[in-house]
Amino acid sequence: MIHQKFSTQFNKREEICEKNKEHKYVVGAIFILVGIILIANNLNLIPNYIANALISWQMLLITIGTIIIFTKKKFISGLILIAIGTIFMLHKFFFFTALQWELIWPAAFIFVGVILILNVIAKQNNENKI
């Protein structure tokens, strides 16, 4: 009985170590990518309009959302950050009229609210099945 309990705890620790390794790979790859982008920008290898998009708070939200999805396995939280970053990034690339923009970003709030509510409903359904 004690041996089985020790074995279970040991297996859980191994799983945690494996997850930490995966997290480090993802974070390490992102640091390498950011470094490459910054060097390319400093050497003027990237056009300004692309550099302005890649080095922005919107891209930071998209990156954090991606990290959350791949490392924490929290799909909804990551998707919300990616959606917010993408919506505000679209404003940089596409020329929206004032009326269109006034409709787009409030729609983003509605989208996030719907996702949050659906997430709560899905969790309640999963708990009821157990």
N, CA, C and O atoms as a GROMACS GRO file, in nm:
protein
  520
    1MET      N    1   0.082  -0.119   0.000
    1MET     CA    2   0.000   0.000   0.000
    1MET      C    3   0.087   0.126   0.000
    1MET      O    4   0.063   0.218  -0.077
    2ILE      N    5   0.188   0.127   0.087
    2ILE     CA    6   0.277   0.243   0.095
    2ILE      C    7   0.357   0.254  -0.035
    2ILE      O    8   0.380   0.363  -0.086
    3HIS      N    9   0.400   0.138  -0.086
    3HIS     CA   10   0.478   0.137  -0.211
    3HIS      C   11   0.394   0.194  -0.326
    3HIS      O   12   0.447   0.269  -0.408
    4GLN      N   13   0.266   0.160  -0.332
    4GLN     CA   14   0.180   0.208  -0.438
    4GLN      C   15   0.160   0.359  -0.426
    4GLN      O   16   0.158   0.429  -0.527
    5LYS      N   17   0.144   0.409  -0.305
    5LYS     CA   18   0.126   0.552  -0.282
    5LYS      C   19   0.252   0.628  -0.324
    5LYS      O   20   0.243   0.733  -0.387
    6PHE      N   21   0.370   0.575  -0.287
    6PHE     CA   22   0.496   0.637  -0.323
    6PHE      C   23   0.513   0.637  -0.474
    6PHE      O   24   0.558   0.736  -0.532
    7SER      N   25   0.477   0.526  -0.539
    7SER     CA   26   0.488   0.514  -0.683
    7SER      C   27   0.399   0.615  -0.754
    7SER      O   28   0.439   0.674  -0.854
    8THR      N   29   0.277   0.636  -0.704
    8THR     CA   30   0.184   0.732  -0.762
    8THR      C   31   0.239   0.874  -0.750
    8THR      O   32   0.233   0.951  -0.845
    9GLN      N   33   0.293   0.908  -0.633
    9GLN     CA   34   0.351   1.041  -0.613
    9GLN      C   35   0.471   1.061  -0.704
    9GLN      O   36   0.490   1.170  -0.759
   10PHE      N   37   0.552   0.959  -0.720
   10PHE     CA   38   0.669   0.967  -0.805
   10PHE      C   39   0.628   0.989  -0.951
   10PHE      O   40   0.689   1.069  -1.022
   11ASN      N   41   0.524   0.920  -0.995
   11ASN     CA   42   0.476   0.936  -1.132
   11ASN      C   43   0.421   1.076  -1.155
   11ASN      O   44   0.442   1.134  -1.262
   12LYS      N   45   0.352   1.132  -1.056
   12LYS     CA   46   0.301   1.268  -1.068
   12LYS      C   47   0.416   1.367  -1.081
   12LYS      O   48   0.408   1.461  -1.160
   13ARG      N   49   0.522   1.347  -1.003
   13ARG     CA   50   0.638   1.436  -1.012
   13ARG      C   51   0.705   1.426  -1.148
   13ARG      O   52   0.749   1.528  -1.203
   14GLU      N   53   0.712   1.306  -1.204
   14GLU     CA   54   0.769   1.290  -1.338
   14GLU      C   55   0.686   1.363  -1.442
   14GLU      O   56   0.741   1.426  -1.532
   15GLU      N   57   0.552   1.356  -1.429
   15GLU     CA   58   0.464   1.426  -1.523
   15GLU      C   59   0.484   1.576  -1.512
   15GLU      O   60   0.487   1.645  -1.615
   16ILE      N   61   0.499   1.628  -1.392
   16ILE     CA   62   0.521   1.772  -1.372
   16ILE      C   63   0.654   1.813  -1.435
   16ILE      O   64   0.661   1.917  -1.500
   17CYS      N   65   0.758   1.732  -1.417
   17CYS     CA   66   0.888   1.762  -1.476
   17CYS      C   67   0.879   1.764  -1.628
   17CYS      O   68   0.939   1.850  -1.693
   18GLU      N   69   0.805   1.670  -1.687
   18GLU     CA   70   0.788   1.666  -1.832
   18GLU      C   71   0.715   1.791  -1.882
   18GLU      O   72   0.752   1.848  -1.984
   19LYS      N   73   0.610   1.832  -1.809
   19LYS     CA   74   0.537   1.952  -1.848
   19LYS      C   75   0.626   2.075  -1.839
   19LYS      O   76   0.620   2.162  -1.925
   20ASN      N   77   0.710   2.082  -1.735
   20ASN     CA   78   0.802   2.195  -1.721
   20ASN      C   79   0.900   2.200  -1.838
   20ASN      O   80   0.934   2.308  -1.885
   21LYS      N   81   0.945   2.083  -1.883
   21LYS     CA   82   1.035   2.079  -1.999
   21LYS      C   83   0.966   2.134  -2.122
   21LYS      O   84   1.024   2.212  -2.198
   22GLU      N   85   0.840   2.093  -2.143
   22GLU     CA   86   0.764   2.142  -2.258
   22GLU      C   87   0.747   2.294  -2.250
   22GLU      O   88   0.762   2.363  -2.350
   23HIS      N   89   0.717   2.344  -2.132
   23HIS     CA   90   0.700   2.489  -2.113
   23HIS      C   91   0.829   2.562  -2.147
   23HIS      O   92   0.826   2.666  -2.213
   24LYS      N   93   0.940   2.507  -2.103
   24LYS     CA   94   1.069   2.571  -2.129
   24LYS      C   95   1.101   2.573  -2.277
   24LYS      O   96   1.160   2.670  -2.326
   25TYR      N   97   1.064   2.468  -2.350
   25TYR     CA   98   1.085   2.467  -2.495
   25TYR      C   99   1.005   2.578  -2.562
   25TYR      O  100   1.058   2.651  -2.647
   26VAL      N  101   0.879   2.592  -2.524
   26VAL     CA  102   0.793   2.693  -2.586
   26VAL      C  103   0.845   2.833  -2.553
   26VAL      O  104   0.859   2.916  -2.642
   27VAL      N  105   0.873   2.858  -2.426
   27VAL     CA  106   0.922   2.989  -2.386
   27VAL      C  107   1.058   3.018  -2.449
   27VAL      O  108   1.084   3.129  -2.494
   28GLY      N  109   1.145   2.917  -2.452
   28GLY     CA  110   1.275   2.934  -2.516
   28GLY      C  111   1.263   2.966  -2.664
   28GLY      O  112   1.334   3.053  -2.715
   29ALA      N  113   1.173   2.898  -2.733
   29ALA     CA  114   1.151   2.923  -2.876
   29ALA      C  115   1.099   3.065  -2.898
   29ALA      O  116   1.137   3.131  -2.995
   30ILE      N  117   1.011   3.111  -2.810
   30ILE     CA  118   0.958   3.247  -2.823
   30ILE      C  119   1.069   3.350  -2.801
   30ILE      O  120   1.075   3.450  -2.873
   31PHE      N  121   1.156   3.327  -2.703
   31PHE     CA  122   1.267   3.420  -2.681
   31PHE      C  123   1.358   3.425  -2.804
   31PHE      O  124   1.402   3.532  -2.844
   32ILE      N  125   1.387   3.309  -2.863
   32ILE     CA  126   1.471   3.306  -2.983
   32ILE      C  127   1.404   3.384  -3.096
   32ILE      O  128   1.470   3.463  -3.164
   33LEU      N  129   1.274   3.361  -3.117
   33LEU     CA  130   1.201   3.431  -3.222
   33LEU      C  131   1.200   3.582  -3.200
   33LEU      O  132   1.220   3.659  -3.294
   34VAL      N  133   1.177   3.624  -3.077
   34VAL     CA  134   1.178   3.767  -3.045
   34VAL      C  135   1.316   3.826  -3.071
   34VAL      O  136   1.328   3.936  -3.127
   35GLY      N  137   1.421   3.755  -3.032
   35GLY     CA  138   1.557   3.802  -3.056
   35GLY      C  139   1.586   3.817  -3.204
   35GLY      O  140   1.647   3.916  -3.246
   36ILE      N  141   1.544   3.720  -3.284
   36ILE     CA  142   1.565   3.727  -3.429
   36ILE      C  143   1.491   3.847  -3.488
   36ILE      O  144   1.546   3.920  -3.571
   37ILE      N  145   1.367   3.868  -3.444
   37ILE     CA  146   1.289   3.981  -3.495
   37ILE      C  147   1.355   4.113  -3.457
   37ILE      O  148   1.364   4.204  -3.540
   38LEU      N  149   1.402   4.124  -3.333
   38LEU     CA  150   1.466   4.249  -3.290
   38LEU      C  151   1.596   4.276  -3.366
   38LEU      O  152   1.624   4.389  -3.405
   39ILE      N  153   1.677   4.171  -3.388
   39ILE     CA  154   1.800   4.188  -3.465
   39ILE      C  155   1.768   4.228  -3.608
   39ILE      O  156   1.831   4.319  -3.663
   40ALA      N  157   1.672   4.160  -3.669
   40ALA     CA  158   1.634   4.194  -3.807
   40ALA      C  159   1.582   4.337  -3.816
   40ALA      O  160   1.609   4.407  -3.913
   41ASN      N  161   1.508   4.380  -3.716
   41ASN     CA  162   1.457   4.517  -3.713
   41ASN      C  163   1.572   4.616  -3.699
   41ASN      O  164   1.573   4.719  -3.767
   42ASN      N  165   1.667   4.587  -3.611
   42ASN     CA  166   1.780   4.678  -3.591
   42ASN      C  167   1.870   4.687  -3.715
   42ASN      O  168   1.935   4.788  -3.737
   43LEU      N  169   1.873   4.581  -3.794
   43LEU     CA  170   1.951   4.581  -3.918
   43LEU      C  171   1.868   4.630  -4.038
   43LEU      O  172   1.914   4.622  -4.152
   44ASN      N  173   1.748   4.678  -4.012
   44ASN     CA  174   1.656   4.729  -4.115
   44ASN      C  175   1.624   4.624  -4.221
   44ASN      O  176   1.609   4.657  -4.339
   45LEU      N  177   1.614   4.500  -4.180
   45LEU     CA  178   1.577   4.393  -4.272
   45LEU      C  179   1.426   4.374  -4.281
   45LEU      O  180   1.377   4.306  -4.371
   46ILE      N  181   1.355   4.433  -4.189
   46ILE     CA  182   1.208   4.423  -4.186
   46ILE      C  183   1.151   4.560  -4.217
   46ILE      O  184   1.193   4.659  -4.157
   47PRO      N  185   1.056   4.569  -4.310
   47PRO     CA  186   0.993   4.699  -4.337
   47PRO      C  187   0.928   4.755  -4.210
   47PRO      O  188   0.884   4.680  -4.122
   48ASN      N  189   0.922   4.887  -4.201
   48ASN     CA  190   0.871   4.953  -4.080
   48ASN      C  191   0.729   4.912  -4.045
   48ASN      O  192   0.698   4.891  -3.928
   49TYR      N  193   0.641   4.902  -4.144
   49TYR     CA  194   0.501   4.868  -4.112
   49TYR      C  195   0.489   4.728  -4.053
   49TYR      O  196   0.401   4.704  -3.970
   50ILE      N  197   0.576   4.636  -4.094
   50ILE     CA  198   0.574   4.501  -4.036
   50ILE      C  199   0.638   4.504  -3.898
   50ILE      O  200   0.588   4.441  -3.804
   51ALA      N  201   0.749   4.576  -3.884
   51ALA     CA  202   0.816   4.586  -3.754
   51ALA      C  203   0.724   4.649  -3.651
   51ALA      O  204   0.721   4.606  -3.535
   52ASN      N  205   0.649   4.750  -3.692
   52ASN     CA  206   0.556   4.815  -3.598
   52ASN      C  207   0.448   4.719  -3.552
   52ASN      O  208   0.399   4.730  -3.439
   53ALA      N  209   0.410   4.626  -3.638
   53ALA     CA  210   0.309   4.528  -3.598
   53ALA      C  211   0.369   4.420  -3.510
   53ALA      O  212   0.308   4.379  -3.412
   54LEU      N  213   0.489   4.374  -3.545
   54LEU     CA  214   0.551   4.266  -3.470
   54LEU      C  215   0.597   4.311  -3.331
   54LEU      O  216   0.596   4.232  -3.237
   55ILE      N  217   0.636   4.435  -3.320
   55ILE     CA  218   0.683   4.487  -3.192
   55ILE      C  219   0.577   4.584  -3.140
   55ILE      O  220   0.591   4.706  -3.152
   56SER      N  221   0.470   4.528  -3.084
   56SER     CA  222   0.358   4.609  -3.037
   56SER      C  223   0.289   4.540  -2.921
   56SER      O  224   0.312   4.422  -2.895
   57TRP      N  225   0.206   4.615  -2.852
   57TRP     CA  226   0.133   4.556  -2.739
   57TRP      C  227   0.030   4.455  -2.789
   57TRP      O  228  -0.003   4.360  -2.718
   58GLN      N  229  -0.019   4.475  -2.911
   58GLN     CA  230  -0.115   4.379  -2.966
   58GLN      C  231  -0.048   4.243  -2.986
   58GLN      O  232  -0.106   4.139  -2.953
   59MET      N  233   0.074   4.245  -3.040
   59MET     CA  234   0.146   4.120  -3.062
   59MET      C  235   0.184   4.057  -2.928
   59MET      O  236   0.190   3.935  -2.917
   60LEU      N  237   0.208   4.139  -2.827
   60LEU     CA  238   0.236   4.086  -2.694
   60LEU      C  239   0.115   4.008  -2.641
   60LEU      O  240   0.132   3.900  -2.584
   61LEU      N  241  -0.005   4.061  -2.660
   61LEU     CA  242  -0.126   3.989  -2.619
   61LEU      C  243  -0.141   3.857  -2.695
   61LEU      O  244  -0.175   3.754  -2.636
   62ILE      N  245  -0.114   3.861  -2.825
   62ILE     CA  246  -0.123   3.739  -2.905
   62ILE      C  247  -0.021   3.637  -2.859
   62ILE      O  248  -0.052   3.518  -2.850
   63THR      N  249   0.101   3.681  -2.829
   63THR     CA  250   0.206   3.591  -2.783
   63THR      C  251   0.172   3.531  -2.647
   63THR      O  252   0.188   3.411  -2.627
   64ILE      N  253   0.127   3.614  -2.554
   64ILE     CA  254   0.090   3.563  -2.422
   64ILE      C  255  -0.026   3.464  -2.433
   64ILE      O  256  -0.026   3.361  -2.365
   65GLY      N  257  -0.123   3.494  -2.518
   65GLY     CA  258  -0.234   3.401  -2.540
   65GLY      C  259  -0.186   3.268  -2.594
   65GLY      O  260  -0.235   3.162  -2.552
   66THR      N  261  -0.092   3.272  -2.687
   66THR     CA  262  -0.037   3.149  -2.744
   66THR      C  263   0.037   3.068  -2.638
   66THR      O  264   0.024   2.946  -2.631
   67ILE      N  265   0.115   3.138  -2.555
   67ILE     CA  266   0.188   3.069  -2.446
   67ILE      C  267   0.090   3.003  -2.351
   67ILE      O  268   0.111   2.889  -2.309
   68ILE      N  269  -0.016   3.074  -2.315
   68ILE     CA  270  -0.115   3.018  -2.222
   68ILE      C  271  -0.180   2.893  -2.281
   68ILE      O  272  -0.201   2.794  -2.210
   69ILE      N  273  -0.212   2.896  -2.408
   69ILE     CA  274  -0.275   2.780  -2.471
   69ILE      C  275  -0.181   2.660  -2.471
   69ILE      O  276  -0.222   2.549  -2.438
   70PHE      N  277  -0.055   2.681  -2.509
   70PHE     CA  278   0.037   2.568  -2.525
   70PHE      C  279   0.102   2.522  -2.395
   70PHE      O  280   0.137   2.404  -2.384
   71THR      N  281   0.118   2.610  -2.297
   71THR     CA  282   0.184   2.567  -2.174
   71THR      C  283   0.086   2.538  -2.062
   71THR      O  284   0.103   2.441  -1.989
   72LYS      N  285  -0.013   2.620  -2.047
   72LYS     CA  286  -0.108   2.603  -1.937
   72LYS      C  287  -0.229   2.520  -1.977
   72LYS      O  288  -0.306   2.476  -1.892
   73LYS      N  289  -0.246   2.499  -2.108
   73LYS     CA  290  -0.361   2.425  -2.161
   73LYS      C  291  -0.493   2.492  -2.125
   73LYS      O  292  -0.594   2.424  -2.106
   74LYS      N  293  -0.491   2.624  -2.113
   74LYS     CA  294  -0.614   2.700  -2.085
   74LYS      C  295  -0.657   2.767  -2.214
   74LYS      O  296  -0.620   2.881  -2.243
   75PHE      N  297  -0.735   2.694  -2.292
   75PHE     CA  298  -0.771   2.735  -2.426
   75PHE      C  299  -0.851   2.865  -2.428
   75PHE      O  300  -0.822   2.954  -2.508
   76ILE      N  301  -0.949   2.877  -2.341
   76ILE     CA  302  -1.038   2.994  -2.343
   76ILE      C  303  -0.962   3.122  -2.308
   76ILE      O  304  -0.975   3.223  -2.377
   77SER      N  305  -0.882   3.118  -2.203
   77SER     CA  306  -0.805   3.236  -2.163
   77SER      C  307  -0.710   3.279  -2.274
   77SER      O  308  -0.700   3.398  -2.306
   78GLY      N  309  -0.641   3.183  -2.331
   78GLY     CA  310  -0.549   3.214  -2.440
   78GLY      C  311  -0.620   3.269  -2.561
   78GLY      O  312  -0.574   3.364  -2.625
   79LEU      N  313  -0.735   3.209  -2.594
   79LEU     CA  314  -0.812   3.254  -2.709
   79LEU      C  315  -0.862   3.397  -2.690
   79LEU      O  316  -0.865   3.474  -2.786
   80ILE      N  317  -0.901   3.432  -2.570
   80ILE     CA  318  -0.948   3.568  -2.544
   80ILE      C  319  -0.835   3.667  -2.568
   80ILE      O  320  -0.856   3.770  -2.633
   81LEU      N  321  -0.716   3.639  -2.517
   81LEU     CA  322  -0.602   3.730  -2.539
   81LEU      C  323  -0.566   3.739  -2.687
   81LEU      O  324  -0.538   3.848  -2.738
   82ILE      N  325  -0.566   3.626  -2.756
   82ILE     CA  326  -0.536   3.627  -2.899
   82ILE      C  327  -0.640   3.707  -2.976
   82ILE      O  328  -0.606   3.784  -3.066
   83ALA      N  329  -0.768   3.690  -2.940
   83ALA     CA  330  -0.875   3.762  -3.009
   83ALA      C  331  -0.863   3.913  -2.988
   83ALA      O  332  -0.878   3.990  -3.083
   84ILE      N  333  -0.837   3.955  -2.866
   84ILE     CA  334  -0.823   4.099  -2.838
   84ILE      C  335  -0.704   4.156  -2.914
   84ILE      O  336  -0.715   4.261  -2.977
   85GLY      N  337  -0.591   4.087  -2.906
   85GLY     CA  338  -0.472   4.134  -2.978
   85GLY      C  339  -0.496   4.140  -3.128
   85GLY      O  340  -0.453   4.235  -3.194
   86THR      N  341  -0.563   4.039  -3.182
   86THR     CA  342  -0.588   4.035  -3.327
   86THR      C  343  -0.682   4.146  -3.370
   86THR      O  344  -0.661   4.210  -3.473
   87ILE      N  345  -0.786   4.170  -3.292
   87ILE     CA  346  -0.881   4.276  -3.329
   87ILE      C  347  -0.812   4.412  -3.333
   87ILE      O  348  -0.833   4.489  -3.426
   88PHE      N  349  -0.730   4.440  -3.233
   88PHE     CA  350  -0.662   4.568  -3.234
   88PHE      C  351  -0.548   4.572  -3.338
   88PHE      O  352  -0.511   4.679  -3.384
   89MET      N  353  -0.495   4.455  -3.374
   89MET     CA  354  -0.393   4.448  -3.479
   89MET      C  355  -0.458   4.477  -3.615
   89MET      O  356  -0.396   4.540  -3.701
   90LEU      N  357  -0.580   4.431  -3.634
   90LEU     CA  358  -0.650   4.456  -3.761
   90LEU      C  359  -0.664   4.606  -3.787
   90LEU      O  360  -0.659   4.651  -3.902
   91HIS      N  361  -0.680   4.680  -3.680
   91HIS     CA  362  -0.694   4.825  -3.694
   91HIS      C  363  -0.567   4.886  -3.754
   91HIS      O  364  -0.574   4.989  -3.821
   92LYS      N  365  -0.451   4.824  -3.729
   92LYS     CA  366  -0.326   4.874  -3.785
   92LYS      C  367  -0.314   4.843  -3.934
   92LYS      O  368  -0.259   4.924  -4.009
   93PHE      N  369  -0.364   4.730  -3.977
   93PHE     CA  370  -0.344   4.686  -4.114
   93PHE      C  371  -0.454   4.726  -4.210
   93PHE      O  372  -0.428   4.748  -4.329
   94PHE      N  373  -0.574   4.734  -4.161
   94PHE     CA  374  -0.685   4.766  -4.249
   94PHE      C  375  -0.740   4.903  -4.214
   94PHE      O  376  -0.742   4.943  -4.097
   95PHE      N  377  -0.784   4.971  -4.313
   95PHE     CA  378  -0.835   5.105  -4.292
   95PHE      C  379  -0.985   5.097  -4.268
   95PHE      O  380  -1.065   5.084  -4.360
   96PHE      N  381  -1.020   5.106  -4.142
   96PHE     CA  382  -1.160   5.106  -4.104
   96PHE      C  383  -1.209   5.249  -4.095
   96PHE      O  384  -1.135   5.338  -4.053
   97THR      N  385  -1.331   5.270  -4.135
   97THR     CA  386  -1.389   5.401  -4.111
   97THR      C  387  -1.419   5.411  -3.962
   97THR      O  388  -1.418   5.310  -3.891
   98ALA      N  389  -1.444   5.530  -3.916
   98ALA     CA  390  -1.472   5.550  -3.773
   98ALA      C  391  -1.594   5.469  -3.730
   98ALA      O  392  -1.595   5.411  -3.621
   99LEU      N  393  -1.696   5.464  -3.816
   99LEU     CA  394  -1.817   5.389  -3.784
   99LEU      C  395  -1.787   5.239  -3.773
   99LEU      O  396  -1.834   5.172  -3.681
  100GLN      N  397  -1.708   5.187  -3.866
  100GLN     CA  398  -1.674   5.045  -3.861
  100GLN      C  399  -1.596   5.013  -3.734
  100GLN      O  400  -1.624   4.914  -3.667
  101TRP      N  401  -1.499   5.097  -3.700
  101TRP     CA  402  -1.418   5.071  -3.581
  101TRP      C  403  -1.503   5.080  -3.455
  101TRP      O  404  -1.482   5.004  -3.361
  102GLU      N  405  -1.598   5.172  -3.453
  102GLU     CA  406  -1.685   5.186  -3.338
  102GLU      C  407  -1.774   5.063  -3.320
  102GLU      O  408  -1.823   5.038  -3.210
  103LEU      N  409  -1.795   4.988  -3.425
  103LEU     CA  410  -1.874   4.865  -3.415
  103LEU      C  411  -1.786   4.744  -3.386
  103LEU      O  412  -1.831   4.649  -3.322
  104ILE      N  413  -1.662   4.746  -3.434
  104ILE     CA  414  -1.575   4.629  -3.422
  104ILE      C  415  -1.530   4.607  -3.278
  104ILE      O  416  -1.544   4.496  -3.226
  105TRP      N  417  -1.477   4.709  -3.213
  105TRP     CA  418  -1.421   4.680  -3.081
  105TRP      C  419  -1.528   4.654  -2.975
  105TRP      O  420  -1.501   4.575  -2.885
  106PRO      N  421  -1.648   4.713  -2.980
  106PRO     CA  422  -1.751   4.667  -2.887
  106PRO      C  423  -1.795   4.523  -2.915
  106PRO      O  424  -1.831   4.449  -2.823
  107ALA      N  425  -1.792   4.484  -3.042
  107ALA     CA  426  -1.825   4.346  -3.077
  107ALA      C  427  -1.724   4.250  -3.014
  107ALA      O  428  -1.757   4.136  -2.981
  108ALA      N  429  -1.601   4.297  -2.997
  108ALA     CA  430  -1.499   4.215  -2.931
  108ALA      C  431  -1.538   4.188  -2.786
  108ALA      O  432  -1.518   4.077  -2.736
  109PHE      N  433  -1.592   4.287  -2.719
  109PHE     CA  434  -1.637   4.267  -2.581
  109PHE      C  435  -1.751   4.165  -2.575
  109PHE      O  436  -1.755   4.080  -2.486
  110ILE      N  437  -1.842   4.174  -2.670
  110ILE     CA  438  -1.952   4.078  -2.676
  110ILE      C  439  -1.897   3.938  -2.698
  110ILE      O  440  -1.940   3.842  -2.633
  111PHE      N  441  -1.802   3.925  -2.790
  111PHE     CA  442  -1.739   3.797  -2.821
  111PHE      C  443  -1.674   3.737  -2.696
  111PHE      O  444  -1.694   3.619  -2.666
  112VAL      N  445  -1.598   3.818  -2.622
  112VAL     CA  446  -1.532   3.770  -2.501
  112VAL      C  447  -1.636   3.729  -2.397
  112VAL      O  448  -1.621   3.625  -2.333
  113GLY      N  449  -1.741   3.807  -2.381
  113GLY     CA  450  -1.847   3.772  -2.286
  113GLY      C  451  -1.914   3.640  -2.320
  113GLY      O  452  -1.940   3.558  -2.232
  114VAL      N  453  -1.942   3.619  -2.447
  114VAL     CA  454  -2.004   3.493  -2.491
  114VAL      C  455  -1.912   3.376  -2.462
  114VAL      O  456  -1.957   3.272  -2.413
  115ILE      N  457  -1.784   3.391  -2.491
  115ILE     CA  458  -1.688   3.284  -2.465
  115ILE      C  459  -1.681   3.252  -2.316
  115ILE      O  460  -1.679   3.135  -2.278
  116LEU      N  461  -1.678   3.354  -2.232
  116LEU     CA  462  -1.672   3.331  -2.087
  116LEU      C  463  -1.796   3.256  -2.038
  116LEU      O  464  -1.786   3.163  -1.958
  117ILE      N  465  -1.912   3.297  -2.085
  117ILE     CA  466  -2.036   3.231  -2.043
  117ILE      C  467  -2.040   3.087  -2.092
  117ILE      O  468  -2.078   2.997  -2.017
  118LEU      N  469  -2.002   3.064  -2.218
  118LEU     CA  470  -1.999   2.928  -2.271
  118LEU      C  471  -1.901   2.840  -2.194
  118LEU      O  472  -1.925   2.720  -2.176
  119ASN      N  473  -1.790   2.898  -2.151
  119ASN     CA  474  -1.692   2.824  -2.073
  119ASN      C  475  -1.751   2.779  -1.940
  119ASN      O  476  -1.729   2.666  -1.897
  120VAL      N  477  -1.825   2.866  -1.873
  120VAL     CA  478  -1.889   2.832  -1.746
  120VAL      C  479  -1.992   2.722  -1.767
  120VAL      O  480  -1.999   2.627  -1.689
  121ILE      N  481  -2.071   2.734  -1.873
  121ILE     CA  482  -2.173   2.632  -1.903
  121ILE      C  483  -2.107   2.497  -1.931
  121ILE      O  484  -2.155   2.394  -1.884
  122ALA      N  485  -1.999   2.497  -2.007
  122ALA     CA  486  -1.930   2.372  -2.039
  122ALA      C  487  -1.873   2.307  -1.914
  122ALA      O  488  -1.879   2.185  -1.899
  123LYS      N  489  -1.818   2.387  -1.823
  123LYS     CA  490  -1.765   2.333  -1.698
  123LYS      C  491  -1.876   2.272  -1.612
  123LYS      O  492  -1.858   2.167  -1.550
  124GLN      N  493  -1.992   2.338  -1.608
  124GLN     CA  494  -2.104   2.285  -1.532
  124GLN      C  495  -2.153   2.155  -1.591
  124GLN      O  496  -2.187   2.063  -1.516
  125ASN      N  497  -2.157   2.144  -1.723
  125ASN     CA  498  -2.199   2.020  -1.788
  125ASN      C  499  -2.100   1.908  -1.759
  125ASN      O  500  -2.141   1.793  -1.739
  126ASN      N  501  -1.971   1.939  -1.758
  126ASN     CA  502  -1.870   1.837  -1.728
  126ASN      C  503  -1.880   1.789  -1.583
  126ASN      O  504  -1.864   1.670  -1.555
  127GLU      N  505  -1.909   1.881  -1.491
  127GLU     CA  506  -1.922   1.844  -1.349
  127GLU      C  507  -2.046   1.758  -1.329
  127GLU      O  508  -2.043   1.666  -1.246
  128ASN      N  509  -2.153   1.785  -1.401
  128ASN     CA  510  -2.277   1.707  -1.387
  128ASN      C  511  -2.260   1.566  -1.441
  128ASN      O  512  -2.327   1.474  -1.393
  129LYS      N  513  -2.173   1.547  -1.539
  129LYS     CA  514  -2.150   1.414  -1.596
  129LYS      C  515  -2.070   1.325  -1.502
  129LYS      O  516  -2.082   1.202  -1.507
  130ILE      N  517  -1.990   1.388  -1.417
  130ILE     CA  518  -1.905   1.310  -1.326
  130ILE      C  519  -1.980   1.263  -1.210
  130ILE      O  520  -1.924   1.196  -1.123
   0.00000   0.00000   0.00000
